[in-house]
Amino acid sequence: MKQFPAPPRRAARHTARHGGFTLVEIAIVLVVVGLLIGGLLTPLSSQLEQRRTADTQRAMEEAREALIGFAVRNGYLPCPAISAANGLEDRSGERCTNERRMGFLPWATLGLAKLDSWDHVFLYSATPDFTDSAVPFRLATPRDITVATRDAAGNLAAATAPNDIPAVILSTGRNGYGGFSDLGVRAADAGTGNLDEKVNLNPAGTAFVMRGVSDNAKLPGGAFDDLVVWVSPNILFNRMIAAQRLP
């Protein structure tokens, strides 16, 4: 059988060198893959954030329904919770222990979730006359909470009638400025920025701002990502009348 001579060693080296990728080619591939992955991660991050916002909004709407259900059953709204760790309402006799008044949502009393999607405790404020268990509120009971927004020009505008809201639920949003952790540790605010978010954290709990989410600190009111849900007096009264709790 005829045998063929082996190829020269130089030719073998030449063949091996062209059988794989060079370091430059590998680097180019890695850069392209990195760009593709980065392009996919940004939309995914946005989708996750939208999911957190939607889940928190839904939990707050459930909390609003629970507050109305509590009022229908008892004739008054619950007080804010004792602490971030203790979700029972903080009541001393017939009145709230802390009359003024921004506090934690009484999640244990209402049987609700304690935290928003960013692991901050939901906050809550209620008009004192609506939490008085000795004198159940009536249609003429005065309310003292106002919610504002920002118009297209950035000016504060009414989102509700002045002093017309009996109760408000607040999430401090993704940035969590001024919010509280599960253990009750408070996060710092944004210093001189986030002015509208500072309004929402006022201990008096009578004025709130609700507007679109933005990271732009130069906008009127600063950057903003709070979520605000309030109890409509009309819905509350209609439910109370339907349940024959109001004349």
C-alpha positions in Angstrom: 0.0 0.0 0.0 1.4 3.3 -1.0 2.1 5.7 1.9 2.1 9.5 1.6 4.7 11.5 3.4 3.6 13.6 6.5 3.1 17.3 5.8 5.9 19.5 6.8 5.8 20.7 10.5 5.5 24.3 9.4 2.3 23.5 7.4 0.9 21.8 10.5 1.5 24.9 12.6 -0.1 27.0 9.9 -3.2 24.8 9.8 -3.6 24.9 13.6 -3.3 28.6 13.8 -6.2 29.2 11.4 -8.4 26.6 13.1 -9.5 28.8 16.1 -10.2 32.4 17.0 -7.6 35.0 17.8 -7.7 37.0 21.0 -8.9 40.0 19.0 -11.9 38.1 17.5 -12.8 36.7 21.0 -12.7 40.2 22.4 -15.0 41.5 19.7 -17.5 38.7 20.3 -17.5 39.5 24.1 -18.1 43.1 23.4 -21.0 42.4 21.1 -22.5 39.9 23.6 -22.1 42.4 26.4 -24.0 45.1 24.4 -26.8 42.6 23.6 -27.1 41.6 27.3 -27.0 45.2 28.4 -29.8 46.1 25.9 -31.9 43.3 27.3 -31.3 44.1 31.0 -32.5 47.7 30.7 -36.1 46.8 29.5 -36.1 43.9 32.0 -35.3 46.3 34.9 -38.0 48.7 33.7 -40.5 45.8 33.6 -39.6 44.7 37.1 -40.0 48.3 38.4 -43.4 48.6 36.7 -44.4 45.3 38.3 -43.4 46.5 41.8 -45.3 49.7 41.3 -48.4 47.9 40.1 -48.2 45.4 43.0 -47.8 48.2 45.6 -50.7 50.2 44.0 -52.9 47.1 44.2 -52.0 46.5 47.9 -52.8 50.1 48.7 -56.2 49.8 47.0 -56.9 46.7 49.1 -55.9 48.7 52.2 -58.4 51.4 51.2 -61.1 48.8 50.9 -60.1 47.3 54.3 -60.3 50.8 55.9 -63.8 51.3 54.5 -64.8 47.8 55.7 -63.5 48.5 59.2 -65.5 51.7 59.3 -68.7 49.9 58.1 -68.2 47.4 60.9 -67.2 49.6 63.7 -68.5 53.1 62.9 -65.0 54.7 62.9 -61.6 54.5 61.2 -58.7 52.7 62.9 -55.8 54.6 64.5 -52.3 54.4 63.1 -50.3 51.4 64.2 -48.4 51.2 67.5 -45.0 50.9 65.6 -43.4 49.5 62.5 -43.1 46.2 64.3 -46.5 46.2 65.9 -49.3 46.6 63.4 -52.2 46.9 65.9 -53.9 50.3 66.0 -52.5 52.6 68.7 -55.7 53.5 70.7 -56.0 54.8 74.2 -59.6 54.4 75.2 -61.8 56.1 72.6 -59.1 58.2 70.9 -55.9 57.6 69.1 -52.8 57.8 71.3 -51.1 60.0 68.8 -53.6 62.6 67.6 -51.1 64.3 65.4 -50.6 61.9 63.7 -48.8 60.6 60.6 -48.0 57.0 61.4 -48.0 53.4 60.2 -50.9 51.7 58.5 -52.4 49.3 61.2 -51.7 46.3 59.0 -52.3 43.7 61.8 -55.6 45.2 62.8 -56.8 45.2 59.1 -55.2 41.9 58.2 -53.1 43.4 55.4 -49.6 43.3 54.0 -47.1 45.3 56.0 -44.6 46.3 53.4 -44.7 47.8 49.9 -42.7 46.2 47.0 -39.6 48.0 48.1 -39.8 46.7 51.7 -40.9 49.9 53.3 -43.8 50.0 55.8 -47.0 51.6 54.5 -47.8 54.9 56.1 -51.2 56.2 57.1 -53.0 59.3 58.3 -56.6 59.8 59.4 -58.7 62.7 60.5 -59.0 62.5 64.3 -62.8 62.9 64.4 -63.1 59.9 62.1 -61.1 57.7 64.5 -63.1 58.6 67.6 -64.9 55.5 68.7 -67.0 57.3 71.3 -68.7 59.6 68.7 -69.1 57.8 65.4 -68.6 60.1 62.4 -71.5 61.5 60.5 -72.0 63.1 57.1 -71.3 66.5 58.7 -68.2 65.4 60.6 -65.4 67.7 59.4 -62.4 66.3 57.5 -59.0 67.9 57.4 -56.8 66.2 54.7 -56.0 67.8 51.3 -54.3 66.1 48.4 -52.6 68.2 45.7 -50.9 67.5 42.4 -48.9 69.4 39.8 -50.4 70.8 36.6 -48.7 70.9 33.2 -46.8 74.1 34.2 -45.6 72.5 37.4 -47.8 74.5 39.7 -49.6 72.9 42.6 -53.2 72.2 41.8 -56.0 70.6 43.7 -56.4 66.8 43.4 -59.2 66.8 46.0 -61.4 69.4 47.5 -59.7 71.3 50.4 -59.9 69.5 53.8 -62.2 66.9 52.3 -60.4 63.6 52.8 -60.8 61.4 55.9 -57.8 59.1 55.5 -54.7 58.6 53.3 -52.3 55.7 52.6 -48.7 56.4 51.5 -45.9 54.4 50.0 -42.5 56.1 49.9 -41.8 54.4 46.5 -38.6 53.1 45.0 -36.2 55.6 46.5 -37.8 55.1 50.0 -36.8 58.6 51.1 -38.1 59.2 54.6 -39.6 55.7 54.7 -39.2 53.0 57.3 -37.8 49.5 57.0 -39.4 46.4 58.4 -37.5 47.0 61.6 -38.5 50.6 61.9 -35.3 52.1 60.7 -35.9 55.4 58.9 -34.2 56.2 55.6 -32.8 59.6 55.1 -34.5 62.1 52.7 -32.9 63.7 49.7 -31.6 66.8 51.4 -32.8 70.0 49.6 -34.5 68.0 46.8 -37.7 66.0 46.7 -39.8 68.8 48.1 -43.1 67.1 47.3 -42.0 64.0 49.0 -41.1 66.0 52.1 -44.7 67.4 52.2 -46.0 63.8 52.3 -43.8 63.1 55.4 -45.0 66.0 57.5 -45.9 64.6 60.9 -49.2 66.6 60.9 -50.4 64.3 58.1 -52.9 66.8 56.7 -51.3 67.7 53.3 -50.2 65.3 50.6 -49.0 65.5 47.0 -49.6 62.9 44.3 -48.1 63.3 40.8 -46.2 61.4 38.1 -43.0 59.5 38.9 -39.8 61.3 37.8 -36.1 61.2 38.7 -35.6 64.8 37.5 -34.7 66.8 40.6 -35.0 70.0 38.6 -38.7 69.7 38.1 -41.0 71.8 40.3 -41.3 69.8 43.6 -38.2 67.8 42.8 -37.9 64.1 41.9 -40.8 62.1 43.0 -41.9 58.4 43.2 -44.4 58.3 46.2 -47.7 56.5 45.8 -50.7 58.1 47.4 -54.2 56.5 47.8 -57.0 58.2 49.7 -60.4 57.2 51.1 -63.1 59.1 49.2 -65.7 60.5 51.6 -68.4 59.9 49.0 -67.6 56.2 48.7 -67.1 55.8 52.5 -70.5 57.5 53.2 -72.3 55.5 50.5 -71.0 52.2 52.0 -71.9 53.3 55.5 -75.5 54.3 54.3 -75.9 51.0 52.5 -74.9 49.1 55.6 -77.3 51.3 57.7 -74.4 52.7 59.7 -75.4 56.2 58.7 -78.9 57.8 58.4 
